[in-house]
Amino acid sequence: MNGGDISNPQMEEMCANGIGGVEDAPSSSTSTTLRKNRPIISGEQLDIEAYAGLYSGRTKITRLIFISDHCDNTAMQMEASRMAYDEIKRGENTQLFREVVQKIDGRLGPDYSMDAAWCTTVDRKAEQRKDKLESELNAYRTNLIKESIRMGYNDFGDFYYAHGALGDAFKSYVRTRDYCTTSKHIVQMCLSAILVSIEMGQFTHVTSYVNKAEQTPEALDPPTTAKLRCAAGLAHLEAKKYKLAARKFLEVGPELGNSYSEVIAPQDVATYGGLCALASFDRTELKA
C-alpha cells in the first residue's frame, strides 16, 4: 500500500490530539459527514477516571469534553462533564469553565452550576498578575538583560496559556527566540510553541518547530527526542500521511514514559502507530 494520502474510515475517526482531527475538516460526502459526527458507541462502560488519569492539563479537560459531547451513554456523559468541571476549577480558564457549565445545563445539581464568584476572583487576580508581568518585562527591557527578557516573555506565555488565550501564548513563547542564549533555551521555546500549536490545530507550526528543535541535537535528551517524535507523528497523522506518522510513532521509545501527558499518553503512541502502520505498510514492512 502507498503511504501517501489514504482515505480510510478507521483512520478518519482518529484525532490528532484526541479532540478534533479530521472532524473539523469540511467534506462533500454525506456518508463521510455522518460517520464523523456519529456518537461513540460501546457495549462496555469506559472507566473515565482511569482514562483521564493518563493525561494532564488542557488535554485532560478537552478529552473529557470530547467524551461528554460524543458518547451516547448518559451516565458517562455526566461523569466526564463532572470531571471536566472539577479539573477546570483547579486552573484559571474561566472562559472554558463557562462553556462546560453551559454544557452541563444544571443536570448535575447545584454543586456543578455557574460559580460567578469564582470567575470574578480568578479574573481579578489575572488582571493583577498581568499588570505585574508587564511591569517586570518593561523593567527587563530597560535594563537590556537578555535572560530576564526571555523569562519575562516565557512567563507571559505561561500566563496566557493558563487562561486559554492560546494565540497570545504562542506569540509570547515565540518572542523568547530572540533572547535565547543556549541550545536548551531554543528547545524549551520549541516545545512550548509545539504544545500550543497542537492545541490550536496549527500543525504546520508543529512541524516547523519540531524541525527547529532537531537542529540542536546537543540539547536533546532521550525524553525530549521522544516528545518531538510524538509531535511529528501527530502532525503527519493530521495531514493523513499515515506511513510517515507510523514511522515517527514507532520510533518513540520507553523513555517517553508519562512525561508528555499534556499532549499524549504512551498508550496513544502504541494505538496511533499500530493503526497507521496497518493502514499504510505493506506486508513486508509489517513483518519487519
C-alpha positions in Angstrom: 0.0 0.0 0.0 1.1 3.5 -0.6 1.9 5.7 2.4 0.5 8.9 0.9 -2.9 10.4 1.4 -5.1 7.4 2.1 -8.8 7.6 2.6 -9.7 5.1 5.3 -12.8 5.2 7.5 -11.0 3.8 10.5 -8.2 6.3 10.2 -10.6 9.2 9.7 -12.0 8.6 13.1 -8.6 9.1 14.7 -8.0 12.5 16.1 -4.6 14.2 16.2 -4.8 15.0 19.8 -8.0 13.3 20.8 -10.1 16.4 20.5 -10.6 17.3 16.8 -8.6 16.0 13.9 -10.5 15.3 10.7 -13.8 16.0 12.3 -13.2 19.7 11.8 -12.4 19.3 8.1 -15.1 20.0 5.5 -16.4 17.1 3.5 -18.5 16.9 0.4 -19.7 13.4 1.2 -22.9 13.0 3.2 -21.8 9.5 4.3 -18.4 10.7 5.5 -20.1 13.6 7.4 -22.5 11.2 9.1 -19.6 8.9 10.0 -17.6 11.7 11.5 -20.5 13.1 13.6 -21.8 9.8 14.9 -21.6 9.2 18.7 -19.1 6.9 20.4 -21.0 3.7 21.0 -19.6 0.9 23.2 -21.1 -2.1 24.9 -18.8 -1.6 27.8 -18.6 1.1 30.4 -15.4 3.1 30.0 -13.5 3.8 33.2 -13.4 7.5 32.6 -11.4 8.3 35.7 -8.7 5.8 34.7 -8.7 7.1 31.2 -8.5 10.8 32.2 -5.7 9.9 34.6 -3.4 9.2 31.6 -3.4 13.0 30.8 -2.8 16.3 32.4 -3.5 20.0 31.8 -5.7 21.2 29.0 -5.5 17.9 27.1 -7.2 16.1 30.1 -10.0 18.6 30.0 -10.5 18.6 26.3 -10.6 14.8 26.2 -13.2 14.7 28.9 -15.3 17.3 27.0 -14.9 15.2 23.8 -16.3 12.2 25.7 -19.2 14.2 27.0 -20.0 15.6 23.6 -19.7 12.3 21.6 -20.7 9.4 24.0 -24.3 8.2 23.8 -24.2 6.8 27.4 -25.8 9.5 29.6 -24.0 8.3 32.8 -20.6 8.5 31.0 -21.5 11.9 29.6 -22.3 13.3 33.1 -19.2 11.7 34.7 -17.0 13.2 32.0 -18.7 16.6 32.5 -18.3 16.4 36.2 -14.6 15.6 36.0 -14.0 18.4 33.4 -15.8 20.9 35.8 -13.6 19.8 38.7 -10.4 19.9 36.7 -11.1 23.3 35.3 -11.7 24.8 38.7 -8.2 23.7 39.7 -6.9 26.1 37.0 -7.6 29.7 35.8 -9.5 29.3 32.5 -12.8 31.0 33.3 -14.0 31.0 29.6 -13.6 27.2 29.4 -15.4 26.9 32.8 -18.4 28.9 31.5 -18.6 26.7 28.4 -18.6 23.5 30.5 -21.2 24.9 32.8 -23.4 25.6 29.8 -22.9 22.0 28.6 -23.9 20.6 32.0 -27.0 22.8 32.0 -27.9 22.1 35.6 -28.1 18.3 35.1 -25.5 17.7 37.9 -27.2 19.7 40.5 -26.3 22.9 42.3 -22.7 21.8 43.1 -21.9 21.9 39.4 -23.6 25.1 38.4 -22.2 28.5 37.5 -19.8 29.9 40.1 -19.8 33.6 39.3 -17.8 34.4 42.5 -15.0 32.1 41.5 -14.9 33.5 38.0 -14.8 37.1 39.3 -12.0 36.2 41.7 -9.9 34.4 39.1 -10.4 37.2 36.5 -9.4 39.9 39.0 -6.3 38.0 40.0 -5.5 37.5 36.4 -5.6 41.2 35.7 -3.3 41.9 38.7 -0.9 39.2 37.5 -0.8 40.6 34.0 -0.1 44.1 35.3 2.8 42.7 37.3 4.2 40.7 34.4 4.0 43.8 32.2 5.8 45.9 34.8 8.6 43.3 35.2 9.0 42.9 31.5 9.3 46.6 30.9 12.0 46.8 33.6 13.9 44.0 32.0 13.7 45.7 28.6 15.0 48.9 30.1 18.0 47.1 31.6 18.6 45.1 28.4 19.1 41.8 30.4 18.5 39.1 27.7 17.9 36.2 30.0 15.4 38.2 32.1 13.6 39.4 29.0 13.4 35.8 27.8 12.0 34.6 31.1 9.5 37.5 31.1 8.1 36.5 27.7 8.0 32.9 28.8 6.1 33.9 31.9 3.6 35.8 29.7 3.3 32.7 27.5 2.5 30.6 30.6 0.0 33.2 31.8 -1.9 33.3 28.5 -1.8 29.5 28.2 -3.3 29.1 31.7 -6.1 31.4 30.8 -6.9 29.8 27.4 -5.5 32.6 25.2 -3.6 30.3 23.0 -2.8 32.8 20.2 -1.3 35.2 22.7 0.6 32.3 24.4 2.1 31.2 21.1 3.2 34.8 20.3 4.8 35.2 23.7 6.7 31.9 23.6 8.0 32.6 20.1 9.2 36.0 21.2 11.6 34.3 23.5 13.5 33.1 20.4 15.4 36.4 20.1 16.7 36.2 23.6 17.7 32.5 23.8 21.4 32.2 24.7 21.7 28.4 24.9 20.6 25.4 22.9 18.4 24.4 25.8 16.6 27.7 25.7 15.8 27.1 22.0 14.5 23.6 22.7 12.3 24.9 25.5 10.9 27.6 23.2 10.2 25.0 20.5 8.4 22.6 22.9 6.2 25.4 24.2 5.4 26.5 20.7 4.6 22.9 19.7 2.3 22.4 22.7 0.2 25.5 21.9 0.2 24.8 18.2 -1.1 21.2 18.7 -4.0 22.6 20.8 -4.7 25.3 18.2 -4.7 22.7 15.5 -1.9 24.5 13.7 0.2 21.5 12.6 2.3 23.3 10.1 3.7 25.2 13.1 4.2 21.9 14.9 6.3 20.5 12.0 8.3 23.8 11.8 9.2 23.8 15.5 10.0 20.1 15.6 12.5 20.7 12.8 13.9 23.7 14.6 14.4 21.8 17.8 16.1 18.9 16.0 18.7 21.3 14.7 20.1 21.5 18.2 20.9 17.8 18.9 23.3 18.6 21.6 20.4 19.8 23.8 18.1 16.9 23.2 17.9 14.2 25.9 16.0 10.9 25.2 12.7 12.1 26.7 12.8 15.3 24.7 13.6 13.4 21.5 10.6 11.1 22.2 8.4 14.2 22.6 9.5 15.6 19.3 8.8 12.3 17.5 5.3 12.2 19.1 4.6 15.8 17.9 5.9 15.0 14.4 3.7 11.9 14.3 0.6 13.9 15.2 1.4 16.4 12.5 1.7 13.6 9.9 -1.4 12.0 11.2 -3.4 15.2 10.9 -2.1 15.5 7.3 -3.2 11.9 6.6 0.4 10.9 5.9 -0.1 7.7 7.7 3.1 5.9 6.7 5.2 8.9 8.0 3.1 9.1 11.1 3.6 5.3 11.8 7.3 5.6 11.4 7.5 8.5 13.9 5.3 6.8 16.5 7.3 3.6 16.1 10.5 5.5 16.8 9.2 6.6 20.2 10.9 4.5 22.9 10.0 3.8 26.5 11.9 6.8 27.7 8.8 8.9 26.9 7.0 7.4 29.9 4.4 9.8 31.2 6.5 12.9 30.5 4.3 14.1 27.7 0.9 13.6 29.4 -0.1 17.2 28.5 -0.2 16.0 24.9 -0.3 12.2 24.5 -0.2 9.0 26.6 2.1 6.1 25.8 -1.0 4.0 25.0 -1.9 6.5 22.4 1.5 6.3 20.8 1.1 2.5 20.5 -2.5 2.8 19.2 -1.8 5.5 16.6 1.4 3.8 15.5 -0.3 0.5 15.1 -3.3 1.7 13.2 -1.2 4.0 11.0 1.1 1.0 10.2 -1.9 -1.2 9.4 -3.3 1.4 7.1 -0.1 2.2 5.2 2.6 -0.5 5.5 2.7 -3.4 3.0 3.1 -7.0 4.2 6.9 -6.9 4.2 7.0 -3.7 6.2 4.6 -5.1 8.8 6.7 -8.2 9.3 9.9 -6.1 9.7 
